[in-house]
Amino acid sequence: MMTTLSVENLTCGYNGHNEPVLADVNLTARPGEVLALIGPNGAGKTTLLRAMSRVLRPQRGHVRLNGHNIWELPAQQVARQVACVAQNTRLAWPYTVRQVVALGRFPHRGWLSPYTADDRRIIEEALNRTGLWAFRERPLHTLSGGEQQRAIIARALAQAPEVLLLDEPVAHLDLKYQVTILDLVRELADGGLTVVVSLHDLNHAACYADRLALLAKGQLLAIGEPAAILTAANLEAVYDTQVVVSQHPLNHVPLVTPVPGSMRRPAA
Amino acid sequence: MSHRRYFVTLLGLTGLLVMVLLLSLGLGAVHLSPAEVWAALAGRTPWGETANRNADRVTAVIIWDFRLARTLLAAGVGAALAVAGAAFQGLFRNPLADPFVMGASSGAALGATLAIVLNLTVTWGGFGAVPLAAFLGALIAVALVYFIAESVGSAPPAIALLLAGTALSSLFSAAVSMLTVLSELRLHEVFFWLLGGLGGRSWPHLWAMLPYLALSLIALQALARPLDVLAFGEEAAQSLGLEVRRARLLVVAAASLATAAAVASSGIIGFVGLIAPHAARLLFGPAHQRLLPASALLGALLVVLADDLARTVLAPLELPVGVLTALLGAPFFLYLLRARREALGD
């Protein structure tokens, strides 16, 4: 189950707009690593994840799953290997947490095959792993934001994927849930999964990712280890904001701190 | 809800429907007790008389030639509309969707009006021109809406379908109004047909709608899991491996076939397809595998009861059953809104 997801000369856009949202992006996500997508709002992070999850058709270029163009594979086959956690999930009806997680088995069972004992074991494992066992019979919408996000991650785990794509999984969550979810993501990658995650918080990216891909205005500016990407020069150019980059006291990855306006050095 | 409780409740509802059907057979100008109804039913089958000859001949004729087919047809129409409503609500992720969101009612109305106004006399398999034209009108309208929406391409597909459905419905309704105004003499006939009713319906109507109903019920039941996946939205459904386009086409086709068959049998009966799925969702939760059969049962119950009232309240005058479903349904719907907000969606 060593699965590589790669992007070749990927250009994506939306109908009626001339400017592509992503232009000529190349990158490869490898098994066992967390690849974090960082960059300002509108950089193209979500578009890249949508293209990688076979939802958005590229205008040019390809997304390849172990070398196969994902648009030449059936949706079901891709979904057996690639799971996706979107930024906002609005469920139309009050399904319970267990029903939501069970739908992660859809790509493996299709329209009609009944769920097997195996499926039930995988569903229970996903509930346990995300700490949702106690919530399993509650309607999803009665849970807090963090719990709902974990339920969608549990659904992705029930897909038993080899690649996990997450779009801002900790946005709007409090400190505890940020850490629990990112710890889980790290653990999954250490277990052999290929993880691509978009993150706003650069320090999250530094702590949890093996490599960072810095995007701005639809272009991939740099890709590499946190220390190589999170430099003051890179960040000030992309975010147009002064930052101080120091070292994390515990794991020595870069620690990014924005500089408040009152403390800014005068422009050169 | 556990499997066991689900099946017990479903069985209970089925028992209730059978009881209501038996009681309904006793209602009318000649009142019959349940025992007389039972004796008449036991005395014959649709294929001829049985050895049991205890039943009175007149009672047997009333039951077999007049009331039974009509009552069963009411149940079938209710089931068809309710299942179509549940399917469209699921497809559009919208609690306000009903069997007519894609223009089936206005298409049927236009077909029926044309047949009435033009005085068409085509018959086929025991059917007059009006139900045939309504059936075709409904299917043509939905097909038009579907192909227009698919060819627009810019809006999200489900929303494009809703918008195209609304636009074409208005267009067809305008055409119906124009035709009725232009042919004053037939105005009453058109108006009465549009309100929906089961008066004078008999076995050929029932036999004609049953295959479509059965086909739609089976097809939609097979689409239960895709409808669940669609509750996450079309993009998430696709990333879960659903071929969304194919699933959407099948849901539209199956639900529209059920709707067209219902409309051809009884005119446009409103509210059942909106309300029965909500009531079923309250009782059994949102998972479509359970929701669809439960909706069918509740829809059947609602239309049978409405038809009972329609032919007894002002007897010998018969009210359009569509008026009764709205009279019964609207207050119940408001109650649901008040009592269980979450069941109508988030």
Interface residues (C-beta under 8 A of the other chain):
Chain A: N15 G16 R50 S53 R54 V55 P74 A75 Q76 Q77 V78 A79 R80 V82 A83 C84 A86 T89 R90 L91 A92 W93 P94 Y95 T96 Q99 L103 G104 F106 P107 R109 G110 W111 L112 P139 H141 T142 Q159
Chain B: G90 R93 N94 G153 S154 A222 L223 R225 P226 D228 V229 L230 A231 F232 G233 E235 A236 Q238 S239 L240 G241 L242 E243 R281 G285 P286 A287 E342 A343 G345 D346
